[in-house]
Amino acid sequence: MAELDIDALVFDVLGTLVDEPAGLRAGIRALDPSLDDAGTEPLLLLWQRHIEREQRRVLDGDRPYLAGDALDREAARLVAGAAGVDDPAAVAALALSARRLPPWPDTVAGLARLAERFPLIGLSNASRTALLGLNAHAGLRWHQALSAEDARAYKPDPEVYRLAVTVSGLPPERLLMVAAHAWDLRGAQRLGLHTAYVARPVGDPPTASDRFDLYADGLADLADQLDTRHGRKRSARG
């Protein structure tokens, strides 16, 4: 097993540590309690496609930068319109559902375990305000939480990953980017960070051509692998 000499972990949040679709589904059902699964899924897809498309437009320079919570409000208006709801208070509540995302079952305990060994940095496309809300709701433990808003960009723009490099005071190769999205890890690799893929039901799985440093079934597996590699290194140093 190759050595992995790292000093801090950088975590994606949406999808990696919290179940974003579950939280959005709950918000959509609160908007219209009569919706069943068949009615909810197309509205969820409408939300997701809007966010993905508009972030891509920002990255491509086709739209001025707009923070993630503003995009959430746009998505909420689209979804509410498609559901036939025009109550401004209901639309505002739907937009806020993007901050009430449940953690995966292993997230809270996994972060606590990893935090005993490494500084933990959250790095999210969510806005600063949204990130504060979702961290509090999901009980996420950080030593530092960073929003892509500070770079006025979205991952996988390299300037977003550079935020973690700057805040940590470490060279990129001393950081391990952890995500359930292969596209996110590729972006981190381009700046020189090490990478760990964590499998989640809603993630973007690696392709045959991806080469990440670690592949884990969850945060406990990730912690076990890091214990093994770092334990061997410490023993070698005496």
C-alpha positions in Angstrom: 0.0 0.0 0.0 1.5 3.3 -1.1 2.2 6.0 1.5 -0.2 8.9 1.7 1.4 11.8 3.5 -1.3 14.3 4.3 -1.9 16.9 7.1 -5.6 17.9 6.6 -8.8 16.7 5.1 -11.0 18.7 2.8 -14.6 17.6 2.5 -17.3 18.2 -0.1 -20.6 18.7 1.7 -23.6 18.4 -0.6 -24.1 14.7 -1.4 -20.9 13.6 0.4 -21.9 14.4 4.0 -25.6 15.2 3.6 -28.4 13.6 1.6 -29.3 16.6 -0.6 -32.1 14.9 -2.6 -33.8 13.7 0.6 -33.9 17.2 2.0 -35.2 18.7 -1.2 -37.9 16.1 -1.5 -39.1 17.0 2.0 -39.3 20.6 1.0 -41.2 19.8 -2.2 -43.7 17.6 -0.3 -44.2 20.4 2.2 -44.9 22.7 -0.7 -47.7 20.4 -1.9 -48.6 17.6 0.6 -50.7 15.9 -2.1 -47.7 15.0 -4.1 -46.7 11.3 -4.2 -43.3 9.9 -5.3 -44.3 10.0 -9.0 -45.1 13.7 -8.6 -42.2 14.7 -6.5 -39.3 13.2 -8.6 -39.9 15.4 -11.7 -39.9 18.5 -9.5 -36.7 17.4 -7.8 -35.1 16.8 -11.2 -36.2 20.3 -12.3 -34.5 21.8 -9.2 -31.3 19.8 -9.7 -31.0 20.6 -13.4 -31.5 24.3 -12.9 -28.8 24.5 -10.3 -26.4 22.4 -12.4 -27.1 24.5 -15.5 -26.8 27.9 -13.9 -23.6 27.0 -12.1 -22.2 25.8 -15.4 -23.2 29.1 -17.0 -21.3 31.0 -14.3 -18.2 28.8 -14.8 -18.4 29.3 -18.5 -18.7 33.1 -18.2 -22.2 33.2 -19.6 -23.7 34.6 -16.4 -22.3 36.9 -13.7 -21.6 35.2 -10.4 -24.6 34.6 -8.2 -24.4 33.0 -4.8 -25.8 29.5 -4.2 -28.7 30.7 -2.1 -29.9 33.0 -4.9 -29.8 30.0 -7.2 -31.8 28.1 -4.7 -34.5 30.8 -4.7 -34.6 30.6 -8.5 -35.0 26.8 -8.4 -37.7 27.2 -5.7 -39.7 29.5 -7.9 -39.4 27.2 -10.9 -40.5 24.2 -8.9 -43.4 26.0 -7.2 -44.6 27.3 -10.6 -44.5 23.8 -12.0 -46.5 22.6 -9.0 -49.0 25.4 -9.4 -48.1 27.1 -6.1 -47.8 30.9 -6.1 -47.7 31.7 -2.4 -44.5 33.7 -1.8 -44.1 32.4 1.8 -44.4 28.8 0.5 -41.8 29.5 -2.2 -39.4 31.0 0.4 -39.8 28.0 2.7 -39.0 25.7 -0.2 -35.8 27.6 -1.0 -34.8 27.2 2.6 -35.2 23.4 2.4 -31.7 23.5 0.7 -30.3 24.2 4.2 -32.2 21.4 6.0 -30.5 18.4 4.5 -30.1 15.2 6.7 -26.7 13.8 7.2 -25.9 10.3 6.0 -26.0 7.8 8.9 -22.2 7.6 9.2 -21.4 11.3 8.8 -21.5 12.7 12.3 -19.6 9.9 13.9 -17.2 9.6 11.0 -16.3 13.3 11.1 -15.8 13.1 14.9 -13.4 10.2 14.5 -11.4 11.8 11.7 -11.3 15.1 13.6 -9.2 13.4 16.3 -6.4 12.9 13.8 -6.7 15.7 11.2 -7.9 19.3 10.8 -11.2 19.1 8.9 -12.1 21.7 6.2 -15.6 21.8 4.6 -15.5 23.1 1.1 -19.0 23.6 -0.5 -20.7 25.3 -3.4 -23.3 26.4 -0.9 -23.3 30.0 0.0 -21.8 31.2 3.3 -25.3 31.7 4.8 -26.6 28.4 3.5 -23.5 26.5 4.6 -24.0 27.9 8.2 -27.6 26.6 8.2 -27.0 23.2 6.8 -23.9 22.6 9.0 -26.0 23.4 12.1 -29.0 21.3 10.9 -26.9 18.2 10.1 -24.6 18.6 13.1 -21.4 18.7 11.0 -18.2 19.1 12.8 -15.5 21.3 11.2 -12.4 23.1 12.1 -13.1 25.4 9.2 -16.0 25.6 6.7 -15.4 27.4 3.4 -17.9 28.5 0.8 -17.2 28.8 -2.9 -18.8 32.2 -2.5 -15.5 33.4 -1.2 -14.0 32.7 -4.6 -17.0 34.0 -6.5 -17.0 30.7 -8.4 -18.2 27.1 -8.2 -16.4 23.9 -8.1 -14.6 22.6 -10.1 -13.1 26.0 -10.7 -9.5 25.8 -9.3 -10.0 29.0 -7.3 -12.5 27.2 -5.0 -10.0 24.5 -4.1 -7.3 27.2 -3.6 -9.4 28.5 -0.7 -8.6 25.3 1.2 -4.9 25.5 0.3 -4.8 29.2 1.5 -6.6 28.6 4.7 -4.7 25.5 5.7 -1.3 27.1 5.0 -0.3 23.8 3.4 0.9 22.9 -0.1 -1.8 21.2 -2.1 -0.2 17.8 -1.9 -0.6 17.8 1.9 -4.4 17.9 1.6 -6.8 15.1 0.9 -10.0 16.1 -0.9 -12.9 13.8 0.1 -16.0 13.6 -2.1 -18.7 11.4 -3.5 -18.4 13.2 -6.9 -15.7 12.1 -9.3 -16.0 15.5 -11.1 -15.2 17.2 -7.8 -12.1 15.1 -7.2 -10.9 15.7 -10.7 -11.1 19.4 -10.0 -9.0 19.0 -6.9 -6.5 16.8 -8.6 -5.9 19.6 -11.2 -4.6 21.8 -8.3 -2.5 19.0 -6.9 -4.6 17.8 -4.0 -4.7 14.1 -3.1 -8.2 12.6 -3.5 -10.5 10.1 -1.8 -13.8 8.9 -3.3 -16.5 8.0 -0.8 -19.4 6.0 -2.3 -22.9 7.5 -1.7 -26.2 6.6 -3.4 -26.5 10.1 -4.9 -22.8 10.6 -6.0 -21.0 10.8 -9.3 -19.1 7.4 -9.5 -15.6 7.3 -10.9 -15.0 6.2 -14.5 -12.6 3.5 -15.6 -10.1 6.3 -16.3 -10.2 7.9 -12.9 -7.2 7.3 -10.6 -7.9 8.5 -7.0 -5.7 7.8 -4.0 -8.4 6.2 -1.9 -11.7 4.5 -2.5 -14.0 4.1 0.5 -17.4 2.6 1.2 -18.1 5.3 3.8 -16.4 7.5 6.4 -15.6 4.6 8.8 -13.8 2.8 5.9 -12.0 6.0 5.0 -10.9 6.4 8.6 -9.7 2.8 8.8 -7.6 3.2 5.6 -6.1 6.4 6.9 -5.3 4.8 10.2 -3.5 2.0 8.4 -1.4 4.3 6.2 -0.6 6.8 9.0 0.0 4.1 11.6 2.6 2.4 9.4 4.3 5.8 8.8 4.5 6.6 12.5 5.9 3.2 13.3 8.5 3.6 10.6 9.6 6.9 12.2 9.7 5.4 15.6 
